[in-house]
Amino acid sequence: METPRYEGPDRRKKPRKIAAVPVKVRGTDPQARPAMACTLDISSEGARLNLPGWNLQPGEIINVERGTEKSMFRIAWVGAPNTERRGQIGIQCLEQGKSIFQDKEEAKSENAKNDLMRLLSKK
């Protein structure tokens, strides 16, 4: 499967890794009904979801839940109909420093590395 390539200011900053993670997606309307989806790949700041049957537009905001964790995401792109990406969307987390996709051990390691870099840069 080909990984989408994007150019310009919305280009993702963190690499994605292939991961199938079940999530619940809901629009921001209080009456919105949730739908189950699955990630195709993830990063600490976003994901690519398989979400067929939803009519979404880039820029829309959705809520995504993974287990007990949830966060708000902006839809960065929507797969065009009649292409291999139909039913797929790219999402970007809107809550700084919060990632429902990042592994807890990976997050601890990243935080420790960042703390060390801050300490070394102060000298």
C-alpha positions in Angstrom: 0.0 0.0 0.0 1.4 3.4 -1.0 1.8 6.0 1.8 0.3 9.3 0.8 2.7 12.2 0.1 1.8 15.8 0.9 3.7 19.0 0.2 3.3 22.5 1.6 2.7 23.9 5.1 0.4 21.1 6.2 3.0 18.5 5.6 3.3 16.3 8.7 6.3 16.9 10.9 6.6 13.5 12.5 7.0 10.2 10.6 4.1 7.7 10.7 4.3 4.0 11.5 1.9 1.4 10.3 -0.5 0.4 13.0 -4.0 -0.9 13.1 -5.7 0.7 16.1 -9.4 0.6 16.6 -10.9 4.1 17.4 -14.3 5.7 17.9 -14.9 8.8 15.8 -17.6 11.4 16.5 -18.4 14.7 14.9 -18.5 17.8 17.1 -22.3 18.1 17.0 -23.7 17.0 20.4 -26.2 14.8 18.5 -23.5 13.2 16.4 -23.5 9.4 16.4 -20.1 7.7 16.9 -18.6 5.4 14.3 -15.9 2.8 14.6 -12.8 3.3 12.5 -9.3 1.9 12.3 -6.0 3.6 11.9 -3.8 2.6 9.0 -0.8 4.4 10.3 -0.1 6.7 13.2 2.3 9.3 14.5 2.6 11.2 17.8 0.6 14.1 16.2 -1.9 12.4 13.9 -3.1 9.4 11.9 -4.5 8.0 8.7 -7.9 6.4 9.3 -10.1 4.1 7.3 -13.5 5.7 7.7 -15.8 4.7 4.7 -19.2 6.1 4.4 -18.6 9.5 6.1 -18.9 12.7 4.1 -16.1 14.8 5.6 -14.2 17.8 4.4 -10.6 19.0 5.1 -10.6 21.5 8.0 -13.5 19.8 9.8 -13.0 19.0 13.5 -13.8 15.5 14.9 -13.4 13.8 18.3 -11.4 10.5 18.3 -11.4 8.1 21.2 -9.0 5.3 21.9 -10.0 3.3 24.9 -10.5 5.9 27.7 -8.4 8.6 26.0 -9.9 11.1 23.6 -8.8 14.1 21.7 -9.9 16.6 19.1 -8.5 16.4 15.5 -8.6 18.4 12.4 -9.1 16.6 9.1 -6.0 17.4 7.0 -7.1 15.5 3.9 -9.8 13.2 2.6 -9.2 10.4 0.1 -10.7 11.2 -3.3 -13.5 8.9 -4.6 -12.5 6.4 -7.3 -9.0 6.2 -5.9 -7.2 3.7 -3.7 -7.5 6.3 -0.8 -11.3 6.6 -0.9 -12.7 6.1 2.6 -9.5 7.3 4.2 -8.8 10.5 6.0 -5.7 12.1 7.5 -6.1 13.7 10.9 -4.0 16.1 12.9 -4.2 16.5 16.7 -5.4 19.9 17.9 -4.4 19.5 21.5 -0.7 20.4 21.9 1.4 17.7 23.7 -1.5 15.2 23.8 -1.4 12.1 21.8 -3.8 9.2 22.0 -1.7 7.2 19.6 1.7 7.5 21.2 2.9 4.5 23.2 3.3 5.4 26.9 6.8 4.0 27.0 7.7 5.9 23.9 6.3 9.1 25.4 8.4 8.6 28.6 11.5 8.1 26.5 10.8 11.2 24.4 10.1 13.3 27.5 13.3 12.1 29.1 15.3 12.9 25.9 13.7 16.4 25.7 14.5 17.1 29.4 18.1 16.1 28.9 18.4 18.3 25.8 17.0 21.3 27.8 19.5 20.7 30.6 22.5 20.4 28.2 21.4 23.5 26.3 21.4 25.7 29.5 25.1 25.2 30.1 
